[in-house]
Amino acid sequence: MRLKTIYIFLAFQIIANKALSQKENTLHYKHIVHLEAAGIGGYGSLNFERIIKLNELFSLSARIGFSTNRIYDYNNKFNPDLLFPIAINGFFGKVHKVQLGLGQLVAFSIKANILNGPPARETNFHTNFTLGYRYQKQDSRIISGISYTPILEYNSSIRHWGAFTIGYLF
């Protein structure tokens, strides 16, 4: 009985490997690491993106990044502000893609504590939008893009930003 189970398992493994095997030039890479100058992470951010291809022309992605804008607090001590851009994007096109996105910038900023004086970390959420263009050649692992990324700061006032992105697919 046990030997029969092992044979069935091996048969399924062989079938699954044959079904999932692809040639190198037809692989669809699902991850991107990219640098974004300006944009939703402030002056610049390092980002990881997971792509979900829905069909030949349309794909979605989930993105998370990291950035900082001030390294030292008001006492001139190392105490950086931490920024985490999070977004969901939709892309339409094969090589030249239109990008639409929506997300949040989670900001952990250092502020003066009025009650007792030492710095206090404050958490804020800022909604962001993306309207852009991304170039992603079929056989290349390099992507680039440009976008308009307005940020609704403190969910009350709009700050107009633009972004330039360059990244690597894997």
VOMARMI-70070 format. One record per residue: residue number from 0; residue in one letter; chain; z, x, y of N, C-alpha, C in turn. Coordinates in Angstrom, 2 decimals, always signed. Example, Ala and Ser with C-alpha at 12.3 -4.5 7.8 and 13.67 -1.06 7.14 Angstrom:
<pts>
+------+------+-------+---------+---------+---------+---------+---------+---------+---------+---------+---------+
: resi : resn : chain :      nZ :      nX :      nY :     caZ :     caX :     caY :      cZ :      cX :      cY :
+------+------+-------+---------+---------+---------+---------+---------+---------+---------+---------+---------+
:    0 :    A :     A :   +7.80 :  +13.19 :   -5.69 :   +7.80 :  +12.30 :   -4.50 :   +7.80 :  +13.20 :   -3.30 :
:    1 :    S :     A :   +7.08 :  +12.85 :   -2.25 :   +7.14 :  +13.67 :   -1.06 :   +7.87 :  +12.90 :   +0.03 :
+------+------+-------+---------+---------+---------+---------+---------+---------+---------+---------+---------+
</pts>
This chain:
<pts>
+------+------+-------+---------+---------+---------+---------+---------+---------+---------+---------+---------+
: resi : resn : chain :      nZ :      nX :      nY :     caZ :     caX :     caY :      cZ :      cX :      cY :
+------+------+-------+---------+---------+---------+---------+---------+---------+---------+---------+---------+
:    0 :    M :     A :   +0.00 :   +0.82 :   -1.19 :   +0.00 :   +0.00 :   +0.00 :   +0.00 :   +0.87 :   +1.26 :
:    1 :    R :     A :   +0.81 :   +1.91 :   +1.26 :   +0.91 :   +2.79 :   +2.41 :   -0.40 :   +3.57 :   +2.64 :
:    2 :    L :     A :   -1.04 :   +4.02 :   +1.58 :   -2.30 :   +4.75 :   +1.67 :   -3.40 :   +3.84 :   +2.24 :
:    3 :    K :     A :   -3.38 :   +2.59 :   +1.87 :   -4.37 :   +1.62 :   +2.37 :   -4.19 :   +1.44 :   +3.88 :
:    4 :    T :     A :   -2.97 :   +1.37 :   +4.35 :   -2.68 :   +1.24 :   +5.78 :   -3.21 :   +2.45 :   +6.55 :
:    5 :    I :     A :   -3.02 :   +3.65 :   +6.00 :   -3.49 :   +4.86 :   +6.64 :   -5.02 :   +4.85 :   +6.74 :
:    6 :    Y :     A :   -5.71 :   +4.43 :   +5.67 :   -7.17 :   +4.35 :   +5.70 :   -7.66 :   +3.35 :   +6.75 :
:    7 :    I :     A :   -7.02 :   +2.23 :   +6.84 :   -7.41 :   +1.22 :   +7.84 :   -7.21 :   +1.77 :   +9.25 :
:    8 :    F :     A :   -6.07 :   +2.43 :   +9.47 :   -5.78 :   +3.02 :  +10.78 :   -6.84 :   +4.06 :  +11.14 :
:    9 :    L :     A :   -7.18 :   +4.95 :  +10.22 :   -8.20 :   +5.97 :  +10.47 :   -9.57 :   +5.35 :  +10.75 :
:   10 :    A :     A :   -9.91 :   +4.30 :  +10.03 :  -11.19 :   +3.62 :  +10.26 :  -11.26 :   +3.05 :  +11.68 :
:   11 :    F :     A :  -10.17 :   +2.43 :  +12.13 :  -10.13 :   +1.88 :  +13.49 :  -10.22 :   +3.00 :  +14.53 :
:   12 :    Q :     A :   -9.58 :   +4.13 :  +14.28 :   -9.64 :   +5.26 :  +15.20 :  -11.06 :   +5.79 :  +15.33 :
:   13 :    I :     A :  -11.76 :   +5.92 :  +14.23 :  -13.14 :   +6.42 :  +14.26 :  -14.04 :   +5.46 :  +15.02 :
:   14 :    I :     A :  -13.89 :   +4.16 :  +14.75 :  -14.70 :   +3.15 :  +15.45 :  -14.40 :   +3.16 :  +16.94 :
:   15 :    A :     A :  -13.12 :   +3.24 :  +17.29 :  -12.73 :   +3.25 :  +18.71 :  -13.27 :   +4.48 :  +19.42 :
:   16 :    N :     A :  -13.21 :   +5.64 :  +18.78 :  -13.72 :   +6.87 :  +19.40 :  -15.22 :   +6.80 :  +19.60 :
:   17 :    K :     A :  -15.95 :   +6.24 :  +18.66 :  -17.41 :   +6.08 :  +18.81 :  -17.73 :   +5.12 :  +19.95 :
:   18 :    A :     A :  -16.95 :   +4.05 :  +20.06 :  -17.21 :   +3.04 :  +21.09 :  -16.89 :   +3.56 :  +22.48 :
:   19 :    L :     A :  -15.88 :   +4.43 :  +22.60 :  -15.46 :   +4.90 :  +23.92 :  -16.12 :   +6.20 :  +24.35 :
:   20 :    S :     A :  -16.80 :   +6.88 :  +23.45 :  -17.40 :   +8.17 :  +23.81 :  -18.57 :   +7.94 :  +24.76 :
:   21 :    Q :     A :  -18.67 :   +8.84 :  +25.77 :  -19.73 :   +8.77 :  +26.75 :  -20.23 :  +10.17 :  +27.04 :
:   22 :    K :     A :  -21.44 :  +10.25 :  +27.56 :  -21.95 :  +11.54 :  +28.00 :  -21.27 :  +11.91 :  +29.30 :
:   23 :    E :     A :  -21.16 :  +13.20 :  +29.58 :  -20.47 :  +13.71 :  +30.77 :  -21.04 :  +13.14 :  +32.06 :
:   24 :    N :     A :  -22.37 :  +13.03 :  +32.16 :  -22.98 :  +12.59 :  +33.41 :  -22.88 :  +11.08 :  +33.64 :
:   25 :    T :     A :  -22.39 :  +10.31 :  +32.70 :  -22.25 :   +8.87 :  +32.91 :  -20.79 :   +8.45 :  +33.08 :
:   26 :    L :     A :  -19.88 :   +9.41 :  +33.12 :  -18.46 :   +9.07 :  +33.30 :  -18.22 :   +8.47 :  +34.67 :
:   27 :    H :     A :  -17.35 :   +7.52 :  +34.73 :  -16.91 :   +6.95 :  +36.00 :  -15.49 :   +7.44 :  +36.25 :
:   28 :    Y :     A :  -15.33 :   +8.31 :  +37.21 :  -14.01 :   +8.85 :  +37.50 :  -13.15 :   +7.77 :  +38.14 :
:   29 :    K :     A :  -11.89 :   +7.72 :  +37.79 :  -11.03 :   +6.62 :  +38.21 :   -9.96 :   +7.02 :  +39.21 :
:   30 :    H :     A :   -9.85 :   +8.30 :  +39.52 :   -8.80 :   +8.76 :  +40.43 :   -9.41 :   +9.59 :  +41.54 :
:   31 :    I :     A :   -8.80 :   +9.50 :  +42.72 :   -9.22 :  +10.30 :  +43.86 :   -7.97 :  +10.88 :  +44.51 :
:   32 :    V :     A :   -8.02 :  +12.15 :  +44.82 :   -7.03 :  +12.77 :  +45.71 :   -7.81 :  +13.09 :  +46.98 :
:   33 :    H :     A :   -7.31 :  +12.60 :  +48.12 :   -8.06 :  +12.85 :  +49.36 :   -7.15 :  +13.11 :  +50.54 :
:   34 :    L :     A :   -7.69 :  +13.88 :  +51.46 :   -7.04 :  +14.13 :  +52.74 :   -7.66 :  +13.20 :  +53.76 :
:   35 :    E :     A :   -6.81 :  +12.61 :  +54.57 :   -7.31 :  +11.73 :  +55.62 :   -6.82 :  +12.26 :  +56.95 :
:   36 :    A :     A :   -7.75 :  +12.58 :  +57.84 :   -7.40 :  +13.00 :  +59.19 :   -7.26 :  +11.76 :  +60.05 :
:   37 :    A :     A :   -6.12 :  +11.65 :  +60.73 :   -5.75 :  +10.46 :  +61.51 :   -5.55 :   +9.30 :  +60.53 :
:   38 :    G :     A :   -5.94 :   +8.10 :  +60.88 :   -5.84 :   +6.97 :  +59.95 :   -4.45 :   +6.38 :  +59.83 :
:   39 :    I :     A :   -4.22 :   +5.67 :  +58.73 :   -2.99 :   +4.89 :  +58.59 :   -1.76 :   +5.75 :  +58.32 :
:   40 :    G :     A :   -1.93 :   +7.03 :  +58.02 :   -0.79 :   +7.92 :  +57.81 :   -0.40 :   +8.69 :  +59.06 :
:   41 :    G :     A :   -0.87 :   +8.26 :  +60.22 :   -0.56 :   +8.97 :  +61.46 :   -1.62 :  +10.01 :  +61.75 :
:   42 :    Y :     A :   -1.20 :  +11.25 :  +61.96 :   -2.14 :  +12.32 :  +62.31 :   -2.92 :  +12.84 :  +61.12 :
:   43 :    G :     A :   -2.44 :  +12.57 :  +59.93 :   -3.11 :  +13.00 :  +58.72 :   -2.24 :  +12.69 :  +57.52 :
:   44 :    S :     A :   -2.86 :  +12.55 :  +56.34 :   -2.07 :  +12.24 :  +55.15 :   -2.79 :  +12.75 :  +53.90 :
:   45 :    L :     A :   -1.98 :  +12.99 :  +52.86 :   -2.47 :  +13.33 :  +51.53 :   -2.31 :  +12.08 :  +50.69 :
:   46 :    N :     A :   -3.38 :  +11.66 :  +49.99 :   -3.38 :  +10.36 :  +49.31 :   -3.87 :  +10.46 :  +47.88 :
:   47 :    F :     A :   -3.37 :   +9.54 :  +47.07 :   -3.85 :   +9.34 :  +45.70 :   -4.39 :   +7.93 :  +45.62 :
:   48 :    E :     A :   -5.56 :   +7.77 :  +45.01 :   -6.20 :   +6.47 :  +44.91 :   -6.65 :   +6.22 :  +43.48 :
:   49 :    R :     A :   -6.41 :   +5.02 :  +42.98 :   -6.84 :   +4.60 :  +41.64 :   -7.95 :   +3.58 :  +41.82 :
:   50 :    I :     A :   -9.12 :   +3.84 :  +41.24 :  -10.28 :   +2.97 :  +41.40 :  -10.42 :   +2.06 :  +40.19 :
:   51 :    I :     A :  -10.72 :   +0.80 :  +40.46 :  -11.02 :   -0.17 :  +39.41 :  -12.42 :   -0.69 :  +39.67 :
:   52 :    K :     A :  -13.36 :   -0.27 :  +38.83 :  -14.76 :   -0.67 :  +39.01 :  -14.95 :   -2.05 :  +38.39 :
:   53 :    L :     A :  -15.38 :   -3.02 :  +39.20 :  -15.59 :   -4.38 :  +38.71 :  -17.01 :   -4.60 :  +38.21 :
:   54 :    N :     A :  -17.98 :   -4.02 :  +38.91 :  -19.38 :   -4.05 :  +38.47 :  -20.12 :   -2.92 :  +39.17 :
:   55 :    E :     A :  -21.43 :   -2.89 :  +39.09 :  -22.20 :   -1.78 :  +39.66 :  -22.04 :   -1.64 :  +41.16 :
:   56 :    L :     A :  -21.83 :   -2.76 :  +41.86 :  -21.77 :   -2.71 :  +43.33 :  -20.37 :   -2.87 :  +43.91 :
:   57 :    F :     A :  -19.43 :   -3.39 :  +43.16 :  -18.13 :   -3.70 :  +43.75 :  -16.99 :   -3.03 :  +42.98 :
:   58 :    S :     A :  -16.07 :   -2.42 :  +43.73 :  -14.88 :   -1.82 :  +43.12 :  -13.68 :   -2.02 :  +44.03 :
:   59 :    L :     A :  -12.51 :   -1.96 :  +43.44 :  -11.25 :   -2.06 :  +44.17 :  -10.48 :   -0.77 :  +43.99 :
:   60 :    S :     A :   -9.56 :   -0.50 :  +44.90 :   -8.70 :   +0.66 :  +44.72 :   -7.31 :   +0.36 :  +45.27 :
:   61 :    A :     A :   -6.32 :   +1.00 :  +44.66 :   -4.95 :   +0.98 :  +45.15 :   -4.64 :   +2.40 :  +45.60 :
:   62 :    R :     A :   -4.01 :   +2.53 :  +46.73 :   -3.80 :   +3.84 :  +47.34 :   -2.36 :   +4.00 :  +47.78 :
:   63 :    I :     A :   -1.83 :   +5.21 :  +47.61 :   -0.53 :   +5.57 :  +48.17 :   -0.65 :   +6.98 :  +48.70 :
:   64 :    G :     A :   +0.01 :   +7.26 :  +49.80 :   -0.10 :   +8.57 :  +50.42 :   +1.22 :   +9.06 :  +50.97 :
:   65 :    F :     A :   +1.17 :  +10.25 :  +51.53 :   +2.34 :  +10.86 :  +52.13 :   +1.93 :  +11.59 :  +53.40 :
:   66 :    S :     A :   +2.77 :  +11.46 :  +54.43 :   +2.53 :  +12.14 :  +55.68 :   +3.85 :  +12.32 :  +56.42 :
:   67 :    T :     A :   +3.81 :  +13.12 :  +57.44 :   +4.94 :  +13.27 :  +58.35 :   +4.38 :  +13.56 :  +59.72 :
:   68 :    N :     A :   +5.08 :  +13.13 :  +60.77 :   +4.57 :  +13.47 :  +62.09 :   +5.54 :  +14.35 :  +62.88 :
:   69 :    R :     A :   +6.82 :  +14.13 :  +62.79 :   +7.78 :  +15.02 :  +63.44 :   +8.57 :  +15.73 :  +62.35 :
:   70 :    I :     A :   +8.61 :  +17.03 :  +62.42 :   +9.32 :  +17.83 :  +61.43 :  +10.79 :  +18.02 :  +61.83 :
:   71 :    Y :     A :  +11.03 :  +18.13 :  +63.13 :  +12.39 :  +18.38 :  +63.64 :  +12.90 :  +17.16 :  +64.38 :
:   72 :    D :     A :  +14.20 :  +16.88 :  +64.25 :  +14.79 :  +15.76 :  +64.97 :  +15.12 :  +16.17 :  +66.40 :
:   73 :    Y :     A :  +15.78 :  +15.29 :  +67.16 :  +16.07 :  +15.55 :  +68.56 :  +17.12 :  +16.65 :  +68.74 :
:   74 :    N :     A :  +17.81 :  +17.06 :  +67.68 :  +18.74 :  +18.20 :  +67.74 :  +18.04 :  +19.51 :  +67.37 :
:   75 :    N :     A :  +16.72 :  +19.46 :  +67.17 :  +15.90 :  +20.59 :  +66.78 :  +16.29 :  +21.12 :  +65.40 :
:   76 :    K :     A :  +16.70 :  +20.24 :  +64.52 :  +17.00 :  +20.58 :  +63.13 :  +15.91 :  +20.00 :  +62.25 :
:   77 :    F :     A :  +15.63 :  +20.70 :  +61.12 :  +14.63 :  +20.22 :  +60.17 :  +15.08 :  +18.88 :  +59.59 :
:   78 :    N :     A :  +14.38 :  +17.82 :  +59.95 :  +14.72 :  +16.46 :  +59.52 :  +13.48 :  +15.60 :  +59.74 :
:   79 :    P :     A :  +12.46 :  +15.75 :  +58.89 :  +11.15 :  +15.14 :  +59.17 :  +11.13 :  +13.62 :  +59.04 :
:   80 :    D :     A :  +10.27 :  +13.02 :  +59.85 :   +9.93 :  +11.60 :  +59.67 :   +9.01 :  +11.54 :  +58.46 :
:   81 :    L :     A :   +9.22 :  +10.58 :  +57.58 :   +8.43 :  +10.44 :  +56.35 :   +7.59 :   +9.17 :  +56.44 :
:   82 :    L :     A :   +6.30 :   +9.29 :  +56.19 :   +5.38 :   +8.17 :  +56.26 :   +4.68 :   +8.00 :  +54.92 :
:   83 :    F :     A :   +4.63 :   +6.77 :  +54.43 :   +3.98 :   +6.47 :  +53.15 :   +2.97 :   +5.35 :  +53.35 :
:   84 :    P :     A :   +1.68 :   +5.69 :  +53.53 :   +0.64 :   +4.65 :  +53.63 :   +0.33 :   +4.07 :  +52.25 :
:   85 :    I :     A :   +0.35 :   +2.76 :  +52.16 :   +0.05 :   +2.04 :  +50.92 :   -1.04 :   +1.02 :  +51.26 :
:   86 :    A :     A :   -2.09 :   +0.94 :  +50.44 :   -3.19 :   +0.02 :  +50.76 :   -3.95 :   -0.39 :  +49.52 :
:   87 :    I :     A :   -4.63 :   -1.52 :  +49.64 :   -5.59 :   -2.00 :  +48.65 :   -6.92 :   -2.09 :  +49.37 :
:   88 :    N :     A :   -7.96 :   -1.49 :  +48.77 :   -9.29 :   -1.44 :  +49.38 :  -10.32 :   -2.06 :  +48.47 :
:   89 :    G :     A :  -11.32 :   -2.65 :  +49.07 :  -12.49 :   -3.13 :  +48.36 :  -13.70 :   -2.35 :  +48.83 :
:   90 :    F :     A :  -14.58 :   -1.98 :  +47.91 :  -15.79 :   -1.21 :  +48.24 :  -17.01 :   -1.95 :  +47.73 :
:   91 :    F :     A :  -18.05 :   -2.01 :  +48.58 :  -19.30 :   -2.65 :  +48.20 :  -20.44 :   -1.66 :  +48.40 :
:   92 :    G :     A :  -21.16 :   -1.35 :  +47.32 :  -22.30 :   -0.44 :  +47.37 :  -22.24 :   +0.56 :  +46.23 :
:   93 :    K :     A :  -23.37 :   +1.25 :  +46.01 :  -23.43 :   +2.24 :  +44.93 :  -23.07 :   +3.63 :  +45.44 :
:   94 :    V :     A :  -23.87 :   +4.18 :  +46.32 :  -23.62 :   +5.50 :  +46.88 :  -23.04 :   +5.37 :  +48.29 :
:   95 :    H :     A :  -23.65 :   +4.52 :  +49.10 :  -23.18 :   +4.24 :  +50.45 :  -22.35 :   +2.96 :  +50.36 :
:   96 :    K :     A :  -21.05 :   +3.06 :  +50.61 :  -20.15 :   +1.93 :  +50.37 :  -19.50 :   +1.45 :  +51.66 :
:   97 :    V :     A :  -19.44 :   +0.14 :  +51.80 :  -18.68 :   -0.49 :  +52.87 :  -17.25 :   -0.67 :  +52.34 :
:   98 :    Q :     A :  -16.28 :   -0.31 :  +53.16 :  -14.87 :   -0.37 :  +52.76 :  -14.11 :   -1.38 :  +53.62 :
:   99 :    L :     A :  -13.36 :   -2.27 :  +52.95 :  -12.45 :   -3.19 :  +53.62 :  -11.09 :   -3.03 :  +52.97 :
:  100 :    G :     A :  -10.03 :   -2.91 :  +53.78 :   -8.72 :   -2.69 :  +53.20 :   -7.60 :   -3.31 :  +54.01 :
:  101 :    L :     A :   -6.47 :   -3.46 :  +53.33 :   -5.26 :   -4.03 :  +53.92 :   -4.07 :   -3.32 :  +53.30 :
:  102 :    G :     A :   -3.04 :   -3.04 :  +54.10 :   -1.88 :   -2.36 :  +53.53 :   -0.69 :   -2.30 :  +54.46 :
:  103 :    Q :     A :   +0.27 :   -1.47 :  +54.07 :   +1.49 :   -1.25 :  +54.83 :   +1.72 :   +0.24 :  +54.99 :
:  104 :    L :     A :   +2.22 :   +0.62 :  +56.14 :   +2.72 :   +1.96 :  +56.35 :   +4.24 :   +1.84 :  +56.36 :
:  105 :    V :     A :   +4.89 :   +2.49 :  +55.41 :   +6.35 :   +2.50 :  +55.35 :   +6.79 :   +3.79 :  +56.02 :
:  106 :    A :     A :   +7.55 :   +3.65 :  +57.12 :   +7.95 :   +4.81 :  +57.92 :   +9.47 :   +4.96 :  +57.91 :
:  107 :    F :     A :   +9.92 :   +6.14 :  +57.55 :  +11.34 :   +6.48 :  +57.60 :  +11.50 :   +7.48 :  +58.74 :
:  108 :    S :     A :  +11.96 :   +6.99 :  +59.90 :  +12.01 :   +7.80 :  +61.12 :  +13.45 :   +8.15 :  +61.48 :
:  109 :    I :     A :  +13.61 :   +9.27 :  +62.15 :  +14.91 :   +9.71 :  +62.63 :  +15.09 :   +9.21 :  +64.06 :
:  110 :    K :     A :  +16.20 :   +8.54 :  +64.30 :  +16.53 :   +8.01 :  +65.63 :  +17.93 :   +8.47 :  +66.01 :
:  111 :    A :     A :  +18.21 :   +8.46 :  +67.29 :  +19.56 :   +8.77 :  +67.75 :  +20.49 :   +7.61 :  +67.40 :
:  112 :    N :     A :  +21.65 :   +7.94 :  +66.87 :  +22.64 :   +6.93 :  +66.53 :  +23.56 :   +6.76 :  +67.74 :
:  113 :    I :     A :  +23.48 :   +5.61 :  +68.38 :  +24.23 :   +5.36 :  +69.61 :  +25.74 :   +5.30 :  +69.36 :
:  114 :    L :     A :  +26.16 :   +4.83 :  +68.19 :  +27.57 :   +4.64 :  +67.92 :  +28.35 :   +5.95 :  +67.73 :
:  115 :    N :     A :  +27.80 :   +6.89 :  +66.93 :  +28.58 :   +8.10 :  +66.67 :  +27.81 :   +9.40 :  +66.89 :
:  116 :    G :     A :  +26.58 :   +9.37 :  +67.33 :  +25.87 :  +10.56 :  +67.72 :  +24.95 :  +11.23 :  +66.73 :
:  117 :    P :     A :  +25.30 :  +11.37 :  +65.44 :  +24.38 :  +12.10 :  +64.56 :  +23.10 :  +11.29 :  +64.29 :
:  118 :    P :     A :  +22.03 :  +12.00 :  +63.92 :  +20.76 :  +11.30 :  +63.66 :  +20.91 :  +10.27 :  +62.53 :
:  119 :    A :     A :  +20.18 :   +9.18 :  +62.69 :  +20.17 :   +8.12 :  +61.67 :  +18.72 :   +7.85 :  +61.27 :
:  120 :    R :     A :  +18.50 :   +7.63 :  +59.97 :  +17.16 :   +7.34 :  +59.48 :  +16.94 :   +5.83 :  +59.53 :
:  121 :    E :     A :  +15.81 :   +5.44 :  +60.11 :  +15.46 :   +4.04 :  +60.29 :  +14.18 :   +3.74 :  +59.50 :
:  122 :    T :     A :  +14.13 :   +2.59 :  +58.84 :  +12.95 :   +2.20 :  +58.06 :  +12.18 :   +1.13 :  +58.82 :
:  123 :    N :     A :  +10.86 :   +1.35 :  +58.94 :   +9.99 :   +0.39 :  +59.61 :   +8.74 :   +0.16 :  +58.77 :
:  124 :    F :     A :   +8.17 :   -1.02 :  +58.92 :   +6.94 :   -1.39 :  +58.23 :   +5.87 :   -1.72 :  +59.26 :
:  125 :    H :     A :   +4.69 :   -1.18 :  +59.05 :   +3.56 :   -1.40 :  +59.95 :   +2.36 :   -1.83 :  +59.12 :
:  126 :    T :     A :   +1.78 :   -2.97 :  +59.42 :   +0.62 :   -3.46 :  +58.69 :   -0.63 :   -2.72 :  +59.16 :
:  127 :    N :     A :   -1.52 :   -2.40 :  +58.22 :   -2.75 :   -1.71 :  +58.60 :   -3.96 :   -2.39 :  +57.97 :
:  128 :    F :     A :   -5.08 :   -2.19 :  +58.64 :   -6.37 :   -2.72 :  +58.19 :   -7.36 :   -1.56 :  +58.14 :
:  129 :    T :     A :   -8.38 :   -1.68 :  +57.32 :   -9.41 :   -0.64 :  +57.25 :  -10.78 :   -1.29 :  +57.20 :
:  130 :    L :     A :  -11.67 :   -0.80 :  +58.03 :  -13.09 :   -1.15 :  +57.99 :  -13.83 :   +0.17 :  +58.07 :
:  131 :    G :     A :  -14.53 :   +0.52 :  +56.99 :  -15.12 :   +1.85 :  +56.99 :  -16.34 :   +2.00 :  +56.12 :
:  132 :    Y :     A :  -16.77 :   +3.26 :  +56.03 :  -17.92 :   +3.68 :  +55.25 :  -17.47 :   +4.84 :  +54.37 :
:  133 :    R :     A :  -17.86 :   +4.81 :  +53.09 :  -17.56 :   +5.90 :  +52.17 :  -18.84 :   +6.32 :  +51.46 :
:  134 :    Y :     A :  -19.05 :   +7.63 :  +51.40 :  -20.19 :   +8.20 :  +50.69 :  -19.68 :   +8.80 :  +49.39 :
:  135 :    Q :     A :  -20.21 :   +8.31 :  +48.29 :  -19.77 :   +8.76 :  +46.97 :  -21.00 :   +8.89 :  +46.08 :
:  136 :    K :     A :  -21.61 :  +10.08 :  +46.05 :  -22.80 :  +10.33 :  +45.25 :  -22.48 :  +10.17 :  +43.77 :
:  137 :    Q :     A :  -23.41 :   +9.60 :  +43.01 :  -23.20 :   +9.28 :  +41.60 :  -22.76 :  +10.47 :  +40.75 :
:  138 :    D :     A :  -23.39 :  +11.62 :  +40.87 :  -23.11 :  +12.77 :  +40.01 :  -22.13 :  +13.77 :  +40.62 :
:  139 :    S :     A :  -21.58 :  +13.46 :  +41.77 :  -20.69 :  +14.39 :  +42.46 :  -19.24 :  +13.93 :  +42.36 :
:  140 :    R :     A :  -18.34 :  +14.88 :  +42.41 :  -16.91 :  +14.55 :  +42.40 :  -16.31 :  +14.55 :  +43.81 :
:  141 :    I :     A :  -17.13 :  +14.79 :  +44.83 :  -16.66 :  +14.83 :  +46.20 :  -16.98 :  +13.51 :  +46.89 :
:  142 :    I :     A :  -16.01 :  +12.97 :  +47.62 :  -16.24 :  +11.77 :  +48.43 :  -15.96 :  +12.11 :  +49.89 :
:  143 :    S :     A :  -16.56 :  +11.37 :  +50.79 :  -16.26 :  +11.50 :  +52.21 :  -16.40 :  +10.12 :  +52.84 :
:  144 :    G :     A :  -15.74 :   +9.94 :  +53.95 :  -15.80 :   +8.65 :  +54.60 :  -15.29 :   +8.69 :  +56.02 :
:  145 :    I :     A :  -15.60 :   +7.64 :  +56.73 :  -15.12 :   +7.45 :  +58.09 :  -14.75 :   +5.98 :  +58.23 :
:  146 :    S :     A :  -13.69 :   +5.71 :  +58.98 :  -13.25 :   +4.31 :  +59.08 :  -12.50 :   +4.04 :  +60.38 :
:  147 :    Y :     A :  -12.46 :   +2.77 :  +60.71 :  -11.65 :   +2.25 :  +61.81 :  -10.39 :   +1.68 :  +61.15 :
:  148 :    T :     A :   -9.21 :   +2.15 :  +61.57 :   -7.97 :   +1.77 :  +60.89 :   -6.91 :   +1.31 :  +61.88 :
:  149 :    P :     A :   -7.05 :   +0.13 :  +62.45 :   -6.01 :   -0.35 :  +63.38 :   -4.69 :   -0.59 :  +62.66 :
:  150 :    I :     A :   -3.60 :   -0.27 :  +63.34 :   -2.26 :   -0.44 :  +62.78 :   -1.50 :   -1.42 :  +63.65 :
:  151 :    L :     A :   -0.90 :   -2.42 :  +63.04 :   -0.07 :   -3.39 :  +63.73 :   +1.35 :   -2.84 :  +63.71 :
:  152 :    E :     A :   +1.70 :   -2.05 :  +64.74 :   +2.98 :   -1.36 :  +64.79 :   +4.13 :   -2.36 :  +64.95 :
:  153 :    Y :     A :   +5.14 :   -2.18 :  +64.12 :   +6.32 :   -3.06 :  +64.09 :   +5.89 :   -4.52 :  +63.97 :
:  154 :    N :     A :   +4.68 :   -4.72 :  +63.46 :   +4.07 :   -6.04 :  +63.30 :   +4.06 :   -6.83 :  +64.60 :
:  155 :    S :     A :   +3.86 :   -6.10 :  +65.72 :   +3.82 :   -6.78 :  +67.01 :   +2.72 :   -6.27 :  +67.94 :
:  156 :    S :     A :   +2.41 :   -4.98 :  +67.94 :   +1.38 :   -4.46 :  +68.85 :   +0.37 :   -3.62 :  +68.07 :
:  157 :    I :     A :   -0.88 :   -3.69 :  +68.49 :   -1.97 :   -3.00 :  +67.78 :   -2.18 :   -1.60 :  +68.35 :
:  158 :    R :     A :   -2.26 :   -0.62 :  +67.46 :   -2.66 :   +0.74 :  +67.82 :   -4.00 :   +0.99 :  +67.14 :
:  159 :    H :     A :   -5.00 :   +1.35 :  +67.93 :   -6.35 :   +1.59 :  +67.40 :   -6.45 :   +3.03 :  +66.91 :
:  160 :    W :     A :   -6.81 :   +3.20 :  +65.64 :   -6.96 :   +4.51 :  +65.03 :   -8.30 :   +4.57 :  +64.32 :
:  161 :    G :     A :   -8.78 :   +5.76 :  +64.16 :   -9.93 :   +6.03 :  +63.33 :   -9.53 :   +7.07 :  +62.31 :
:  162 :    A :     A :  -10.33 :   +7.24 :  +61.26 :   -9.98 :   +8.20 :  +60.22 :  -11.23 :   +8.84 :  +59.65 :
:  163 :    F :     A :  -11.06 :  +10.09 :  +59.21 :  -12.08 :  +10.79 :  +58.45 :  -11.45 :  +11.22 :  +57.15 :
:  164 :    T :     A :  -12.14 :  +10.97 :  +56.03 :  -11.60 :  +11.24 :  +54.70 :  -12.51 :  +12.18 :  +53.92 :
:  165 :    I :     A :  -11.91 :  +13.11 :  +53.20 :  -12.64 :  +13.94 :  +52.25 :  -11.76 :  +14.08 :  +51.01 :
:  166 :    G :     A :  -12.38 :  +13.89 :  +49.83 :  -11.56 :  +13.90 :  +48.62 :  -12.30 :  +14.36 :  +47.38 :
:  167 :    Y :     A :  -11.55 :  +14.38 :  +46.28 :  -12.04 :  +14.85 :  +44.99 :  -11.76 :  +13.81 :  +43.92 :
:  168 :    L :     A :  -12.80 :  +13.45 :  +43.16 :  -12.69 :  +12.49 :  +42.06 :  -12.33 :  +13.20 :  +40.77 :
:  169 :    F :     A :  -11.48 :  +12.58 :  +39.97 :  -11.19 :  +13.12 :  +38.64 :  -10.86 :  +12.00 :  +37.68 :
+------+------+-------+---------+---------+---------+---------+---------+---------+---------+---------+---------+
</pts>
